[in-house]
Amino acid sequence: MIVRDLAAAKKTSRRVLDPNNNWESVRLLLKDDKVGFSFHITTIYRGAEFQMHYQNHFESVYCMVGEGEIENLADGKNHPIKPGTLYILDQHDKHILRAFSEMQMACVFNPPLSGKEVHNAEGAYELTE
């Protein structure tokens, strides 16, 4: 059994800051935990707007706090995000995330992240071995 506390994890290397100041992520479950996915609590800062394209991962995101929108760059559609909204990037969807207020999101990645990843120039996380 794995048991972790979010407040305690925030004080460790599990808290990763975006070098572009759009987000921070507390990575509660990682590749080394060997369960096949990673689980993060991510804060998207108010006013953030940035493009992502997870070419190597599937991601599921559940909004717990805040409001914003996600734009699917394949079809140009914007989808509102508010508490209770779930979105899944099941097609490695290239997208833009916009935060109208500070947002707290629960995120699951498959394959799991190792812990220190930040977005590359394409807006993706690199695969780790």
Buried (B, 14 or more C-beta within 10 A) or exposed (E): EEEBEEEEBEEEEBBBEBEEEBBBBBBBBBBEBEEEBBBBBBBBBEEBBBEBBBBBBBBBBBBEEBBBBBBBEEEEEEEEBBEEBEBEBEEBBBBBBBBBEBBBBBBBBEBBBBBEBEBEEBBBBBEEE
